[in-house]
Amino acid sequence: MPVIELSSISKHYEMGQQLIKAVDSLDLSLDYNEYVVFIGSSGSGKSTLMNIIGCLDTPTSGRYVLNGHDVSGLDDNELADIRNQEIGFIFQNFNLLPRASALKNVMQPLIYRGLSLAERKSEAERVLERVGLADRADHLPNQLSGGQRQRVAIARALVTRPSILLADEPTGNLDSQTTTEILALFDELHSDGQTIVLVTHEPDVAKHGGRVIRLKDGKIVEDYGQQPARSTH
């Protein structure tokens, strides 16, 4: 069973007399443990598609099945529940709480899980260690480098053990050396079995995906094919 199945998904906006087809009758199936990159220029529809996949937005028409759940017609509260259960988000601007330590930032998504404080702390420490930041748990975001902040954001995305990791231009604010390090971490997570969907406009970043999907005018114009899932051994 695919983790993501989109059938005839469209997202249209009205701007005055003009109808904007941000995503136009798109079909797509993504499997577990795929590392998929969406690439396209500004206005290609990749951000809109990312928002639909991430349950941040609903399609105008079409059907979206995420990990066996039809989420096409859910209301905002139901979508929020699905996001918290199924999806880990990583953003270009990190979106960390400035007055909270790395540990507390990572613990944040678990508040809605009904876990005890000790359980939340233990899970957060586990993923901070996974991203190489166990020794920075007590640091505030402004005491961390850009790369370290993005690692905290990745740990926060991983802490709920999501079905998919959604990364929107995750290296957009990083220098080339740090970009290399963060992409190496994504490669490791994928090798561990994590399904990753990454959005970028940079061809060098796109090369890291096992499958690269190019979007233009809300449609898929190229799909560089599904690669066999990497061995986890």
SULTATA-V467581 format. One record per residue. OMEGA is omega in whole degrees, 0 to 359 (none if undefined). D_CENTER is the distance of its C-alpha to the mean C-alpha in whole Angstrom. Layout:
omega->OMEGA d_center->D_CENTER
omega->OMEGA d_center->D_CENTER
This chain:
omega->178 d_center->20
omega->175 d_center->17
omega->180 d_center->13
omega->176 d_center->13
omega->178 d_center->16
omega->180 d_center->16
omega->178 d_center->20
omega->181 d_center->22
omega->175 d_center->19
omega->172 d_center->20
omega->183 d_center->20
omega->175 d_center->23
omega->173 d_center->24
omega->175 d_center->27
omega->186 d_center->29
omega->179 d_center->32
omega->188 d_center->34
omega->175 d_center->31
omega->180 d_center->28
omega->178 d_center->25
omega->183 d_center->23
omega->171 d_center->19
omega->192 d_center->18
omega->174 d_center->22
omega->189 d_center->22
omega->175 d_center->19
omega->182 d_center->19
omega->176 d_center->16
omega->179 d_center->16
omega->182 d_center->13
omega->174 d_center->15
omega->178 d_center->14
omega->169 d_center->13
omega->172 d_center->13
omega->188 d_center->11
omega->177 d_center->10
omega->170 d_center->10
omega->179 d_center->11
omega->179 d_center->14
omega->180 d_center->17
omega->178 d_center->19
omega->181 d_center->18
omega->182 d_center->19
omega->181 d_center->18
omega->186 d_center->16
omega->179 d_center->12
omega->177 d_center->11
omega->179 d_center->13
omega->178 d_center->12
omega->181 d_center->8
omega->177 d_center->10
omega->179 d_center->11
omega->180 d_center->9
omega->180 d_center->7
omega->174 d_center->11
omega->181 d_center->11
omega->179 d_center->14
omega->180 d_center->17
omega->174 d_center->18
omega->177 d_center->22
omega->180 d_center->23
omega->185 d_center->21
omega->179 d_center->20
omega->177 d_center->16
omega->181 d_center->17
omega->178 d_center->14
omega->177 d_center->15
omega->180 d_center->18
omega->172 d_center->18
omega->185 d_center->19
omega->186 d_center->17
omega->188 d_center->19
omega->183 d_center->21
omega->176 d_center->20
omega->187 d_center->21
omega->181 d_center->19
omega->178 d_center->20
omega->178 d_center->19
omega->179 d_center->15
omega->178 d_center->15
omega->180 d_center->16
omega->179 d_center->14
omega->183 d_center->11
omega->182 d_center->12
omega->195 d_center->13
omega->194 d_center->11
omega->172 d_center->7
omega->184 d_center->6
omega->173 d_center->4
omega->186 d_center->5
omega->179 d_center->8
omega->185 d_center->11
omega->175 d_center->13
omega->179 d_center->12
omega->177 d_center->13
omega->175 d_center->15
omega->190 d_center->19
omega->184 d_center->21
omega->180 d_center->24
omega->178 d_center->22
omega->176 d_center->22
omega->182 d_center->19
omega->182 d_center->20
omega->175 d_center->20
omega->182 d_center->17
omega->179 d_center->16
omega->189 d_center->18
omega->183 d_center->17
omega->183 d_center->15
omega->180 d_center->17
omega->184 d_center->20
omega->183 d_center->19
omega->180 d_center->20
omega->179 d_center->23
omega->176 d_center->23
omega->179 d_center->26
omega->180 d_center->26
omega->179 d_center->27
omega->179 d_center->24
omega->180 d_center->21
omega->181 d_center->23
omega->179 d_center->23
omega->180 d_center->20
omega->178 d_center->18
omega->179 d_center->21
omega->184 d_center->20
omega->175 d_center->16
omega->176 d_center->18
omega->181 d_center->20
omega->181 d_center->18
omega->174 d_center->16
omega->183 d_center->20
omega->180 d_center->20
omega->183 d_center->23
omega->180 d_center->25
omega->187 d_center->23
omega->184 d_center->23
omega->182 d_center->25
omega->172 d_center->24
omega->180 d_center->23
omega->182 d_center->21
omega->175 d_center->24
omega->183 d_center->25
omega->175 d_center->22
omega->178 d_center->21
omega->180 d_center->18
omega->178 d_center->17
omega->177 d_center->18
omega->179 d_center->16
omega->176 d_center->13
omega->175 d_center->14
omega->180 d_center->14
omega->178 d_center->11
omega->177 d_center->9
omega->179 d_center->12
omega->179 d_center->12
omega->184 d_center->8
omega->193 d_center->10
omega->180 d_center->13
omega->183 d_center->13
omega->188 d_center->13
omega->174 d_center->10
omega->180 d_center->10
omega->174 d_center->7
omega->180 d_center->4
omega->184 d_center->1
omega->182 d_center->4
omega->182 d_center->6
omega->189 d_center->10
omega->180 d_center->9
omega->186 d_center->13
omega->182 d_center->14
omega->185 d_center->16
omega->176 d_center->17
omega->189 d_center->20
omega->179 d_center->21
omega->180 d_center->22
omega->175 d_center->19
omega->179 d_center->16
omega->181 d_center->18
omega->181 d_center->18
omega->179 d_center->14
omega->175 d_center->13
omega->177 d_center->16
omega->176 d_center->14
omega->178 d_center->11
omega->179 d_center->14
omega->180 d_center->16
omega->178 d_center->13
omega->178 d_center->13
omega->177 d_center->16
omega->178 d_center->16
omega->182 d_center->15
omega->172 d_center->11
omega->184 d_center->9
omega->172 d_center->7
omega->186 d_center->6
omega->177 d_center->6
omega->179 d_center->8
omega->169 d_center->11
omega->184 d_center->15
omega->180 d_center->17
omega->181 d_center->18
omega->178 d_center->18
omega->183 d_center->15
omega->182 d_center->14
omega->182 d_center->17
omega->181 d_center->15
omega->173 d_center->13
omega->180 d_center->16
omega->183 d_center->15
omega->182 d_center->15
omega->181 d_center->15
omega->181 d_center->17
omega->174 d_center->17
omega->179 d_center->20
omega->175 d_center->22
omega->180 d_center->19
omega->173 d_center->20
omega->179 d_center->19
omega->175 d_center->22
omega->176 d_center->21
omega->186 d_center->19
omega->165 d_center->20
omega->177 d_center->20
omega->176 d_center->19
omega->174 d_center->19
omega->179 d_center->21
omega->180 d_center->18
omega->177 d_center->19
omega->178 d_center->22
omega->180 d_center->21
omega->none d_center->24
